[in-house]
Amino acid sequence: MTKERPHLGWVRFTIVLAGILTFLAILSTWVDRQVFDTQEWGDTSLKLLQNPEIQQQVATYAVDELYANVDVQGELEKGLDDINSSLGDTLAGPLAGAARQGADTLALRALENDQVQSAWKSANIAAHQTLIDVIEDKGQFTSTSGGKVELKLKPLIIEIADQVGLGDQARDRIPDSVGNIEIVESSELEQIQTIAKLIRGLALVSALLALAMIALAVFLSPGYRWLTLLWLAAALVLSAVLVLVLRSVAGNVLVPELADPDIQPAAHAAWDIATELLKSVAWDVIWFAAALLVVSWVIAPTKASGKVREFLAVPFGQYPAVSFGLLGLVAFVFLIMGAGDGREFLIRLAVILMAGAGFWFFRRQIMLEYPDADYAGLREFGDRTRKRVGEVWADRPKNISMPKIGGKGKGKEGGEAAVAPKPEPETAVLPAEPPSSGGSRLDQLEQLGRLKEAGVLDEEEFAAEKKRILGGG
């Protein structure tokens, strides 16, 4: 076993370690991009506001804050007093209650407005930028803002107030402290900074180490690399599936614990949206594992895999510049797709370097295995396939009469008249022995010629009967 599979213990260890590091890389990458990428934060916040459940909760919160700081009944009394003082005292209260119900509907409608959504996104981006400044210890945030990170929703409340006709009163009477949602307290800043630094480092290091373990496992398994790639693919898929299961379980456990029952639907929606990126990263890993499975099959010691390698030996052997040029173009496109993120760029670069080394050694191996490979085998396969298809077509059933549905004539019983099938043409068959009349061979040959001219006999049948007649005399 040691000779057949050298370093088997180390290979298994690196495969397990690659799976663990992949699990950590998926989680830390999600946290890193969700926390430190301002654009990602803003886009996620906009998706949150576009969810109906979350819209309902935000609208209720904004209207509650609006009515808590603006005396709607008093404003109505002032307006009605200009018409009739007694009427103002009587109708102001009921009108204020009706306006409150209408404000909820108008607020929901307002949250679908681009201007209101822009105010929401801007507030989230501003809060996120403040959070980044705190984490990276920039400026004098702690001393000027009391060491808190807050989401300021006053602009959103003002926008909704404009939609319900109370914009001027809201601007004059709502203080700056209204609508501020605390994200991080001053007592938590130091811990947040420490955890954030660890996560930022872990996201890149764990991903690069996972790739390094994959490369090491393949390097340590000469003679059974196809099997190692199969195990690696299984380990990566297992890691990604565990992340997806953890996402689902955590949502079902954390949301009921942290959210009140009346807002749990919105909280569940927020969790699903906030972890959509986590799901996407996990699926990226699954697709990468699928690519490893394909490579494992190509290099496996099977007959079908050998045919594929023989086919690939032609372009890699006869046209190496073109083959590697096309692969380089694909690698370049793959690399520039991650150019906007330094961490992702480094990971993509590492993947390209590993793939390039793998293709180089793969080419060398297939050149040793098939030094004189050409497309003759492929042409032979095509010829055999065409011949087989021709044989199947020639052996297809002929003269199949399909049953006809319905008919124009009526039978004696009043039903549809059955259509009688056409009689089969009679086929003349020569007797196995000469006729009893004792005719000469010449007569038999003349009769045979007439049957051939009439198309009853083909060339082979004619020759066989002629030979029989001549041999019998």
GUMIVO-993310 format. One record per residue (C-alpha): z, x negated, y; chain. Coordinates in steps of 0.5 Angstrom, whole numbers. Example, Ala and Ser with C-alpha at 12.3 -4.5 7.8 and 13.67 -1.06 7.14 Angstrom:
BEGIN
16_-25_-9_A
14_-27_-2_A
end
This chain:
BEGIN
0_0_0_A
2_-6_5_A
-5_-9_4_A
-9_-2_4_A
-5_0_11_A
-2_-6_14_A
3_-5_19_A
4_2_17_A
11_3_19_A
10_0_26_A
4_5_27_A
8_11_25_A
13_9_30_A
8_8_36_A
5_15_34_A
12_18_35_A
13_14_41_A
7_16_44_A
8_24_43_A
15_23_46_A
12_20_52_A
7_25_52_A
12_30_53_A
16_27_58_A
9_25_62_A
7_33_62_A
14_35_65_A
14_29_70_A
7_30_72_A
8_37_74_A
14_36_78_A
11_30_81_A
5_34_83_A
9_41_85_A
14_37_89_A
11_32_92_A
4_34_93_A
4_38_100_A
-3_42_99_A
-1_44_92_A
6_47_95_A
2_51_100_A
-3_53_95_A
2_55_90_A
6_59_96_A
-1_63_98_A
-2_65_90_A
6_67_90_A
5_72_96_A
-2_75_93_A
2_77_87_A
4_85_88_A
11_84_85_A
13_78_90_A
9_82_96_A
14_88_95_A
20_83_95_A
18_79_101_A
16_86_105_A
23_89_104_A
26_82_106_A
22_82_112_A
23_89_114_A
30_89_113_A
31_83_118_A
27_86_123_A
31_93_123_A
37_89_123_A
35_85_129_A
31_90_133_A
35_97_135_A
29_101_133_A
33_108_134_A
34_105_141_A
27_104_143_A
25_111_140_A
31_114_145_A
28_110_151_A
21_112_150_A
23_120_149_A
28_120_154_A
22_119_159_A
19_125_156_A
26_129_155_A
33_126_155_A
35_132_150_A
29_131_146_A
30_124_145_A
37_124_143_A
35_130_138_A
29_126_135_A
31_119_135_A
35_118_129_A
30_122_124_A
24_118_127_A
27_112_126_A
28_114_119_A
21_116_118_A
19_109_121_A
23_105_117_A
19_108_111_A
13_107_114_A
15_100_116_A
15_98_108_A
8_101_107_A
5_98_113_A
9_91_111_A
6_91_104_A
-1_92_108_A
0_87_113_A
2_82_107_A
-6_83_105_A
-8_80_112_A
-11_73_112_A
-7_72_119_A
0_74_115_A
-2_70_109_A
-3_64_114_A
3_65_117_A
7_65_110_A
3_59_108_A
4_55_114_A
12_56_114_A
12_54_106_A
8_47_108_A
13_46_114_A
19_47_109_A
15_42_104_A
14_37_109_A
21_37_111_A
23_36_104_A
19_30_103_A
21_27_109_A
28_28_107_A
27_25_100_A
23_19_103_A
29_18_108_A
24_19_114_A
26_20_121_A
33_23_123_A
33_29_119_A
40_29_117_A
43_28_124_A
38_33_128_A
38_39_123_A
45_39_120_A
42_36_113_A
39_42_111_A
32_44_108_A
30_51_110_A
24_55_109_A
23_59_116_A
20_66_116_A
21_68_123_A
13_67_124_A
12_72_118_A
17_77_121_A
14_77_127_A
7_78_124_A
9_84_120_A
13_87_127_A
6_86_130_A
3_90_125_A
8_96_125_A
8_96_133_A
15_92_134_A
12_86_136_A
14_85_143_A
21_87_141_A
22_82_135_A
20_76_139_A
25_78_145_A
31_80_140_A
30_76_134_A
34_70_134_A
31_63_131_A
36_63_125_A
33_70_123_A
29_69_117_A
31_62_115_A
32_61_107_A
36_55_105_A
32_50_100_A
37_44_100_A
44_43_102_A
46_37_106_A
51_36_100_A
45_36_95_A
41_31_99_A
43_24_96_A
42_27_89_A
36_30_90_A
33_24_93_A
35_20_87_A
32_25_82_A
26_25_86_A
25_18_86_A
26_18_78_A
21_23_77_A
16_20_82_A
16_13_78_A
17_17_71_A
11_21_72_A
6_15_72_A
10_10_68_A
11_15_62_A
3_17_62_A
1_10_62_A
6_8_57_A
3_14_52_A
-4_11_53_A
-1_4_51_A
2_7_45_A
-4_10_43_A
-8_4_44_A
-3_0_40_A
-3_4_34_A
-10_4_34_A
-10_-4_34_A
-5_-4_29_A
-9_0_24_A
-15_-4_21_A
-18_0_15_A
-15_6_17_A
-16_7_24_A
-19_14_23_A
-13_17_20_A
-9_14_26_A
-13_18_31_A
-12_24_27_A
-4_23_27_A
-5_21_34_A
-8_28_36_A
-3_32_32_A
2_28_36_A
-1_30_42_A
-2_37_40_A
5_38_38_A
8_35_45_A
3_40_49_A
5_46_45_A
13_44_45_A
12_44_53_A
8_51_53_A
14_54_48_A
19_51_53_A
15_54_59_A
16_61_56_A
23_60_53_A
25_57_60_A
22_63_64_A
25_68_59_A
32_65_60_A
33_62_67_A
30_68_71_A
35_73_68_A
41_68_69_A
38_67_77_A
35_73_79_A
38_80_80_A
35_86_76_A
32_89_81_A
28_83_83_A
27_80_76_A
19_82_76_A
18_78_82_A
22_72_79_A
18_73_73_A
11_73_77_A
14_67_81_A
16_63_75_A
9_64_72_A
5_62_78_A
10_56_79_A
9_53_72_A
1_55_72_A
0_47_73_A
5_45_68_A
0_50_63_A
-6_46_66_A
-3_39_64_A
-1_41_57_A
-8_44_56_A
-11_37_59_A
-7_34_53_A
-10_38_48_A
-17_37_50_A
-16_30_50_A
-13_31_43_A
-19_34_41_A
-23_28_43_A
-19_24_39_A
-21_29_33_A
-28_28_34_A
-28_20_34_A
-23_20_28_A
-29_24_24_A
-34_20_26_A
-31_14_24_A
-28_17_17_A
-31_14_11_A
-34_20_9_A
-42_21_7_A
-43_26_13_A
-39_21_18_A
-44_16_15_A
-50_20_17_A
-48_21_24_A
-46_13_25_A
-53_11_22_A
-56_16_27_A
-52_13_33_A
-53_6_31_A
-61_7_33_A
-59_8_41_A
-53_3_41_A
-57_-2_37_A
-64_-2_40_A
-62_1_47_A
-55_-2_48_A
-57_-2_56_A
-59_5_56_A
-53_8_52_A
-48_4_56_A
-51_6_62_A
-50_13_61_A
-43_12_58_A
-42_8_65_A
-45_14_69_A
-40_19_65_A
-34_15_66_A
-36_14_74_A
-36_21_75_A
-30_22_71_A
-26_17_75_A
-28_19_82_A
-26_26_80_A
-19_23_81_A
-20_19_87_A
-16_24_91_A
-9_22_87_A
-7_15_86_A
-3_17_80_A
-8_21_77_A
-14_15_79_A
-10_10_75_A
-9_14_69_A
-16_16_69_A
-18_8_70_A
-13_7_64_A
-17_12_60_A
-24_9_62_A
-22_2_60_A
-19_4_53_A
-25_8_52_A
-30_3_54_A
-26_-2_49_A
-27_3_43_A
-34_4_44_A
-35_-4_44_A
-32_-5_38_A
-35_2_35_A
-42_-1_37_A
-40_-8_33_A
-38_-4_27_A
-44_0_26_A
-49_-5_27_A
-45_-9_22_A
-46_-3_17_A
-53_-1_19_A
-57_-7_22_A
-64_-4_21_A
-62_3_22_A
-68_7_25_A
-70_15_25_A
-74_14_19_A
-68_18_15_A
-68_23_21_A
-75_24_20_A
-74_25_12_A
-69_30_13_A
-73_34_18_A
-79_34_13_A
-74_36_7_A
-71_41_11_A
-78_44_13_A
-80_44_6_A
-74_47_3_A
-75_53_9_A
-82_53_6_A
-80_54_-1_A
-75_60_1_A
-80_63_5_A
-86_63_0_A
-80_66_-5_A
-79_72_-1_A
-79_79_-4_A
-86_82_-2_A
-89_89_-2_A
-82_92_-1_A
-83_99_1_A
-78_102_6_A
-76_109_5_A
-78_113_10_A
-74_118_14_A
-76_125_15_A
-83_128_14_A
-88_133_17_A
-90_137_11_A
-85_142_8_A
-84_143_0_A
-84_149_-4_A
-76_150_-3_A
-77_149_4_A
-74_142_5_A
-78_136_7_A
-84_134_3_A
-82_127_-1_A
-88_122_1_A
-91_120_-6_A
-91_112_-6_A
-98_109_-7_A
-100_107_-14_A
-100_100_-15_A
-107_97_-16_A
-109_96_-24_A
-109_89_-26_A
-114_87_-31_A
-111_83_-37_A
-115_79_-42_A
-113_80_-49_A
-110_75_-52_A
-115_75_-58_A
-122_76_-58_A
-125_83_-58_A
-125_86_-65_A
-133_87_-64_A
-134_80_-65_A
-138_79_-59_A
-140_72_-58_A
-137_66_-54_A
-142_67_-49_A
-141_74_-47_A
-133_73_-47_A
-135_67_-42_A
-140_72_-38_A
-134_77_-38_A
-129_72_-35_A
-134_70_-30_A
-134_77_-27_A
-127_78_-27_A
-126_71_-23_A
-131_74_-18_A
-128_80_-17_A
-121_77_-15_A
-118_79_-22_A
-117_72_-24_A
-115_66_-20_A
-117_59_-21_A
-112_57_-26_A
-112_63_-30_A
-120_62_-30_A
-119_55_-33_A
-114_57_-38_A
-118_63_-41_A
-124_59_-41_A
-121_53_-45_A
-118_58_-50_A
-125_61_-51_A
-128_55_-52_A
-123_52_-56_A
-123_58_-61_A
-130_58_-63_A
end
